[in-house]
Amino acid sequence: MIYLAMSTPLGLFGAAWPQERQQFGQSSGALGLLVLAYGIGRLSTAATALPILRRVPIRLANTVLCVLFVVADLVAGFGRNFVVLIVCFAVIGLLTGALDSLGARFQTLVRNVGSAGLMFGCYGLGAALGPAMSAVFSWTAGFVLAALLALIAALLAVRPQVEWPDGLCEPRRTARGSAAKSQTVPLMLSLLAVAGFCALEATTANWSATYLEGARGATALAASLAVSGFWVGITLGRLVLGQLRWAPSQILRVAGVAVVVTLLLILVLPSSFALFGFAALGLALAGIFPTLLSTTADRVGRSAAGRVSGQQLITANLSATCVSAGLGLFVARLGPQVIALVLLALSLCALPALILCSRLQVEEPPDSDVHRIRPPEHAP
C-alpha cells in the first residue's frame, strides 16, 4: 500500500503536463524542472534507511512519511503557482526516496524475487492510476487520489497488528582488503545495469506522452492512456514475477533483450502500435529492477548487501534524474522525436551490463543465511 501511494504522483506530471502546463504558463520543456526537483529530492534521501532505522522504528517512520505525503499531494493538486509546484515535487521526491530506501532495505534482507515483484508491482499500479485519473477527470483529481492512498497507507502502517520484522538495522561493518577488492567488478556492473534501466523507466514515464503527442500525432487523451498502459504493463509484469519458474538470471536476460526489441518496434512501426507499444515496454521492463535489487546479495555477498543496496538506489535516482531532466534540453533543441532515440540508446548501453550481472554469483559459507529475516505476514 505504501508503494501504491507514493507512486501515484509519479505518473501524473509526465502524462498530464502537456495539457496542464498552460495552467501554469509554462512550456513543454519546463517539465524538466519538475523532474529535476523531484529527482534531487529523491536522490537526497535514497540511502537513508539505516540512519532512519537507527533512530526510530520502521512503523513510526512509515507512518510519518505517509502523513507528510498527504499534505504534499494536496498542495500540489490544488496550487496553481509554478514555484510552489516545484517545491511540492521536491518534497514528494524527498519522501519517496526515504520510503523507497526503507523498502529496499527490507527486500535486500528478505531476498525474495516474488515479494519484490509484488511490492514494485503496487508501485506500477499507483503510477498507472495517476495518468488515468488525470485523463478521465483532472490533474487535481489525480493528486486527491494520491493523498487518499497515502492516508490509507499511514493508517495501515501504524496498526499494531502489522508485524514488522526485527533485524532491519544491521551493525556497521567495513569491508576488508581482498573482500572489498573482489566486490569491485560486481558492484560496478550492478550500478551500470541499475543506472541504465532505471533511467530508461523514469524517462519513459515522464516523456512518452510528449513524444506521442509531439512526434506521433496522438491526442492528449490517447497519450495519457498510453502512459497508464506503460505502468499497467509494469504492474502486471511485477505481480506475476513471483509466479515465474525462471531463474533470476534468465529473467534479467530475457527482459533486457525484450526491452531493446520493443523500443525498435515503437520507432519503426505506425503510431497506432506505438500507443500499445509502451504497454509492452512496461511489461518488458517490469522484472529488471526488482530482480536486480532482490539478488544484490547473490552478486556481492550478504555482508555487503545493505551498503550496495543503498548505492544502487542512489545510482538509480541520480541516473533517472540526470537523463530525464537533461532530455528536456534535447527536446527544446531537436524536438520530441529525439525522445525515442534516447530511450533506445539507453537500452543498448545498459544491456551488456545487465547480461553480465545475470552471470554473477558469489560463493558464501553454508551458514551465511542464518540471519536472513522473513517477510512480515501483514505488512501494508
Wavefront OBJ file of the C-alpha trace (Angstrom):
o trace
v 0.000 0.000 0.000
v 2.891 2.364 0.739
v 4.374 1.786 -2.715
v 0.946 2.253 -4.287
v 0.557 5.615 -2.543
v 3.992 7.027 -3.204
v 3.972 6.197 -6.922
v 0.620 7.757 -7.841
v 2.027 11.326 -8.195
v 4.952 9.964 -10.218
v 2.866 9.171 -13.285
v 0.870 12.379 -13.064
v 3.269 15.113 -14.034
v 4.686 13.328 -17.070
v 1.314 12.314 -18.505
v -0.700 15.437 -17.682
v 1.936 18.120 -18.225
v 1.348 18.616 -22.000
v -2.155 19.910 -21.173
v -1.710 21.194 -17.602
v 1.316 23.378 -18.413
v -0.984 26.100 -19.728
v -2.490 26.493 -16.242
v 1.000 27.398 -15.007
v 2.013 29.453 -18.063
v 4.927 27.141 -18.883
v 6.360 25.423 -21.971
v 6.712 21.692 -22.589
v 10.402 21.881 -21.676
v 9.515 23.141 -18.182
v 8.703 19.532 -17.352
v 12.452 19.115 -16.992
v 12.425 21.453 -13.965
v 9.753 19.365 -12.241
v 11.687 16.193 -12.992
v 14.874 17.803 -11.666
v 13.211 18.964 -8.430
v 11.662 15.549 -7.843
v 14.900 13.779 -8.705
v 17.101 15.909 -6.451
v 14.690 15.369 -3.583
v 14.554 11.633 -4.118
v 18.303 11.381 -4.563
v 18.887 13.228 -1.283
v 17.099 10.530 0.725
v 17.840 7.492 -1.446
v 20.152 5.868 1.114
v 18.561 6.918 4.393
v 17.105 3.585 5.536
v 19.798 2.704 8.070
v 20.105 6.241 9.545
v 16.313 6.329 9.948
v 16.062 2.846 11.455
v 18.819 3.578 13.972
v 16.712 6.428 15.350
v 13.054 5.431 15.020
v 11.138 2.155 14.475
v 10.087 1.397 10.925
v 6.413 1.574 11.957
v 6.750 5.211 13.050
v 8.940 6.145 10.087
v 6.494 4.797 7.505
v 3.509 6.403 9.234
v 5.024 9.888 9.492
v 6.334 9.844 5.919
v 2.922 8.821 4.567
v 1.167 11.605 6.501
v 3.593 14.149 5.041
v 2.804 12.687 1.621
v -0.866 13.556 2.130
v -0.007 17.222 2.711
v 2.367 17.470 -0.264
v -0.123 15.812 -2.636
v -2.946 18.172 -1.679
v -0.813 21.307 -2.057
v 0.438 20.142 -5.472
v -3.057 19.271 -6.653
v -4.808 22.495 -5.673
v -1.977 25.008 -6.176
v -1.551 26.965 -9.409
v 1.828 28.588 -8.803
v 4.731 27.010 -10.678
v 7.310 27.779 -7.977
v 5.081 26.158 -5.343
v 4.643 23.170 -7.648
v 8.413 22.779 -7.964
v 8.762 22.856 -4.162
v 5.975 20.279 -3.809
v 7.672 17.902 -6.205
v 10.968 18.341 -4.379
v 9.203 17.391 -1.123
v 7.450 14.457 -2.811
v 10.868 13.346 -4.057
v 12.328 13.550 -0.540
v 9.502 11.462 0.901
v 9.596 8.935 -1.949
v 13.346 8.467 -1.581
v 13.051 7.758 2.140
v 10.164 5.296 1.757
v 11.864 3.582 -1.176
v 15.069 3.264 0.829
v 13.189 1.583 3.686
v 11.505 -0.785 1.227
v 14.788 -1.619 -0.470
v 16.408 -2.372 2.885
v 13.565 -4.762 3.630
v 13.899 -6.514 0.262
v 17.676 -6.777 0.442
v 17.360 -8.885 3.607
v 14.314 -10.884 2.515
v 15.918 -11.757 -0.864
v 12.645 -12.908 -2.398
v 12.006 -12.103 -6.076
v 8.279 -12.770 -5.719
v 7.962 -10.407 -2.762
v 9.923 -7.739 -4.622
v 7.688 -8.200 -7.659
v 4.556 -7.711 -5.561
v 5.919 -4.602 -3.875
v 7.120 -2.953 -7.071
v 4.004 -4.153 -8.870
v 1.978 -1.995 -6.495
v 4.357 0.829 -7.380
v 3.488 0.371 -11.040
v -0.225 0.236 -10.273
v -0.070 3.565 -8.468
v 1.861 5.142 -11.315
v -0.814 3.904 -13.742
v -3.677 5.271 -11.643
v -2.313 8.823 -11.706
v -2.330 9.313 -15.504
v -5.678 7.528 -15.809
v -7.274 9.875 -13.265
v -5.841 12.944 -14.993
v -7.028 11.726 -18.401
v -10.569 10.903 -17.304
v -11.068 13.608 -14.656
v -8.372 16.188 -13.929
v -4.891 16.908 -12.604
v -6.382 17.804 -9.213
v -8.365 14.557 -9.043
v -5.159 12.589 -9.553
v -3.453 14.286 -6.618
v -6.521 13.887 -4.406
v -6.422 10.153 -5.131
v -2.710 10.110 -4.276
v -3.407 11.858 -0.962
v -6.197 9.409 -0.129
v -3.953 6.412 -0.823
v -1.186 7.917 1.322
v -3.638 8.396 4.187
v -4.778 4.769 3.945
v -1.141 3.628 3.888
v -0.401 5.647 7.034
v -3.382 4.141 8.857
v -2.311 0.625 7.867
v 1.343 1.147 8.765
v 0.587 2.342 12.297
v -1.676 -0.595 13.171
v -0.210 -2.831 15.917
v -1.423 -5.916 14.013
v 1.245 -5.262 11.368
v 4.211 -7.449 12.317
v 7.221 -5.518 11.072
v 10.315 -7.751 11.241
v 13.276 -7.295 13.538
v 16.834 -7.201 12.254
v 16.447 -4.399 9.707
v 19.159 -2.317 11.349
v 22.472 -4.059 10.692
v 25.667 -3.257 12.627
v 28.235 -1.042 10.926
v 30.794 -3.162 9.089
v 33.730 -2.220 6.935
v 34.886 -4.462 4.117
v 38.455 -5.687 4.390
v 41.198 -5.884 1.802
v 40.564 -8.781 -0.570
v 36.834 -8.872 0.159
v 36.411 -5.230 -0.822
v 38.530 -5.747 -3.935
v 36.570 -8.810 -5.007
v 33.332 -6.793 -4.892
v 34.536 -4.082 -7.279
v 33.520 -5.706 -10.571
v 30.116 -6.979 -9.351
v 29.464 -3.567 -7.800
v 30.276 -1.640 -10.971
v 28.211 -3.961 -13.161
v 25.283 -3.727 -10.753
v 25.434 0.060 -10.716
v 25.671 0.292 -14.513
v 22.690 -2.010 -15.029
v 20.604 -0.232 -12.404
v 21.548 3.197 -13.770
v 20.643 2.355 -17.347
v 17.331 0.626 -16.814
v 16.083 2.902 -14.013
v 16.868 5.934 -16.166
v 15.008 4.236 -19.008
v 11.959 3.574 -16.829
v 11.812 7.113 -15.423
v 12.430 8.801 -18.771
v 9.756 6.725 -20.475
v 7.243 7.566 -17.764
v 7.994 11.288 -17.910
v 8.392 11.873 -21.642
v 6.361 9.266 -23.529
v 3.228 11.454 -23.582
v 5.233 14.349 -25.026
v 6.711 12.006 -27.647
v 3.349 10.569 -28.663
v 1.656 13.966 -28.943
v 4.538 15.905 -30.487
v 6.195 13.307 -32.717
v 3.488 10.753 -33.492
v 0.374 12.943 -33.637
v -1.549 11.252 -30.814
v -4.335 13.044 -28.974
v -3.867 14.179 -25.388
v -6.267 11.511 -24.133
v -4.562 8.737 -26.105
v -1.116 9.820 -24.901
v -2.213 9.873 -21.253
v -3.774 6.437 -21.593
v -0.578 5.169 -23.231
v 1.384 6.298 -20.160
v -1.132 4.470 -17.997
v -0.662 1.456 -20.252
v 3.086 1.633 -19.669
v 2.547 1.472 -15.908
v -0.106 -1.229 -16.267
v 2.473 -3.303 -18.136
v 4.972 -2.774 -15.327
v 2.334 -3.634 -12.740
v 1.214 -6.863 -14.394
v 4.778 -7.931 -15.049
v 5.817 -7.407 -11.448
v 2.736 -9.024 -9.962
v 3.370 -12.236 -11.920
v 7.125 -12.110 -11.342
v 6.922 -14.376 -8.324
v 4.907 -16.938 -10.294
v 7.562 -17.419 -12.964
v 9.592 -20.602 -12.708
v 12.573 -18.919 -14.315
v 15.842 -18.337 -12.503
v 16.647 -14.674 -11.779
v 19.455 -14.786 -14.340
v 17.028 -15.865 -17.054
v 14.553 -13.135 -16.091
v 17.249 -10.483 -16.482
v 18.470 -11.714 -19.869
v 15.032 -12.175 -21.444
v 13.724 -8.874 -20.101
v 16.742 -6.891 -21.291
v 16.513 -8.201 -24.849
v 12.733 -7.683 -24.892
v 13.180 -4.015 -23.937
v 15.521 -3.363 -26.870
v 13.257 -5.157 -29.357
v 10.155 -3.300 -28.148
v 11.817 0.106 -28.477
v 12.909 -0.736 -32.020
v 9.324 -1.661 -32.906
v 7.983 1.566 -31.382
v 10.366 3.525 -33.609
v 9.657 1.801 -36.926
v 6.004 0.737 -36.739
v 2.967 3.040 -37.194
v 1.709 5.377 -34.484
v -1.172 3.092 -33.559
v 1.323 0.430 -32.499
v 3.376 2.970 -30.544
v 0.374 3.662 -28.306
v 0.189 -0.025 -27.367
v 3.940 -0.478 -27.614
v 4.529 1.416 -24.385
v 2.392 -1.111 -22.518
v 4.597 -3.862 -23.963
v 7.671 -1.860 -22.969
v 6.404 -1.643 -19.392
v 5.867 -5.397 -19.355
v 9.419 -5.970 -20.600
v 10.930 -3.574 -18.042
v 8.867 -4.901 -15.143
v 11.139 -7.619 -13.826
v 14.519 -5.938 -14.162
v 14.807 -3.634 -11.140
v 13.045 -5.914 -8.597
v 15.233 -8.834 -9.669
v 18.427 -6.781 -9.532
v 17.503 -5.495 -6.076
v 16.454 -8.821 -4.566
v 19.584 -10.601 -5.884
v 22.054 -7.975 -4.654
v 23.432 -10.345 -2.009
v 23.917 -13.042 -4.654
v 26.289 -10.744 -6.558
v 28.216 -9.030 -3.744
v 27.629 -11.202 -0.670
v 25.306 -10.806 2.296
v 27.709 -8.704 4.376
v 27.887 -6.018 1.673
v 24.266 -6.227 0.521
v 22.943 -3.408 2.712
v 25.668 -0.991 1.627
v 25.424 -1.906 -2.054
v 21.643 -1.652 -1.949
v 21.978 1.960 -0.836
v 24.496 2.646 -3.582
v 22.161 1.111 -6.146
v 19.296 3.357 -5.023
v 21.490 6.461 -5.181
v 22.686 5.477 -8.648
v 19.150 4.716 -9.822
v 17.843 8.084 -8.678
v 20.860 10.012 -9.957
v 20.685 8.469 -13.427
v 16.903 8.826 -13.618
v 17.116 12.490 -12.615
v 20.001 13.429 -14.908
v 18.708 11.658 -18.008
v 15.051 12.581 -17.605
v 15.741 16.219 -16.725
v 18.524 16.561 -19.292
v 16.262 15.241 -22.025
v 14.303 18.491 -21.732
v 17.272 20.313 -23.282
v 17.348 17.924 -26.242
v 13.594 18.217 -26.740
v 13.810 22.016 -26.730
v 16.563 21.981 -29.373
v 15.768 18.940 -31.519
v 12.064 18.330 -30.980
v 10.093 15.490 -29.357
v 11.145 12.922 -31.968
v 14.513 12.625 -30.198
v 12.861 11.022 -27.149
v 12.516 7.526 -28.618
v 16.102 7.604 -29.904
v 17.404 8.432 -26.426
v 15.370 5.578 -24.932
v 16.793 3.125 -27.463
v 20.355 4.332 -26.843
v 19.880 3.862 -23.094
v 18.696 0.291 -23.517
v 21.568 -0.628 -25.838
v 24.154 0.809 -23.428
v 22.694 -0.915 -20.361
v 22.031 -4.349 -21.878
v 25.648 -5.682 -21.743
v 25.957 -4.791 -18.039
v 22.631 -6.482 -17.306
v 23.659 -9.699 -19.062
v 26.962 -9.776 -17.179
v 25.105 -9.179 -13.896
v 22.933 -12.200 -14.619
v 26.047 -14.393 -14.621
v 27.440 -13.239 -11.271
v 27.129 -15.497 -8.232
v 29.196 -15.001 -5.085
v 30.196 -18.045 -3.041
v 29.284 -17.803 0.650
v 29.625 -20.236 3.575
v 26.653 -22.597 4.036
v 25.606 -20.883 7.292
v 25.574 -17.363 5.835
v 21.776 -17.359 5.565
v 21.153 -17.965 9.262
v 20.268 -14.352 9.940
v 18.088 -13.817 6.895
v 14.767 -12.331 8.028
v 11.368 -13.437 6.890
v 8.801 -11.007 5.489
v 6.012 -9.942 7.860
v 2.684 -11.562 7.236
v 0.572 -8.397 7.292
v 2.797 -5.554 6.066
v 0.914 -2.855 4.149
l 1 2 3 4 5 6 7 8 9 10 11 12 13 14 15 16 17 18 19 20 21 22 23 24 25 26 27 28 29 30 31 32 33 34 35 36 37 38 39 40 41 42 43 44 45 46 47 48 49 50 51 52 53 54 55 56 57 58 59 60 61 62 63 64 65 66 67 68 69 70 71 72 73 74 75 76 77 78 79 80 81 82 83 84 85 86 87 88 89 90 91 92 93 94 95 96 97 98 99 100 101 102 103 104 105 106 107 108 109 110 111 112 113 114 115 116 117 118 119 120 121 122 123 124 125 126 127 128 129 130 131 132 133 134 135 136 137 138 139 140 141 142 143 144 145 146 147 148 149 150 151 152 153 154 155 156 157 158 159 160 161 162 163 164 165 166 167 168 169 170 171 172 173 174 175 176 177 178 179 180 181 182 183 184 185 186 187 188 189 190 191 192 193 194 195 196 197 198 199 200 201 202 203 204 205 206 207 208 209 210 211 212 213 214 215 216 217 218 219 220 221 222 223 224 225 226 227 228 229 230 231 232 233 234 235 236 237 238 239 240 241 242 243 244 245 246 247 248 249 250 251 252 253 254 255 256 257 258 259 260 261 262 263 264 265 266 267 268 269 270 271 272 273 274 275 276 277 278 279 280 281 282 283 284 285 286 287 288 289 290 291 292 293 294 295 296 297 298 299 300 301 302 303 304 305 306 307 308 309 310 311 312 313 314 315 316 317 318 319 320 321 322 323 324 325 326 327 328 329 330 331 332 333 334 335 336 337 338 339 340 341 342 343 344 345 346 347 348 349 350 351 352 353 354 355 356 357 358 359 360 361 362 363 364 365 366 367 368 369 370 371 372 373 374 375 376 377 378 379 380
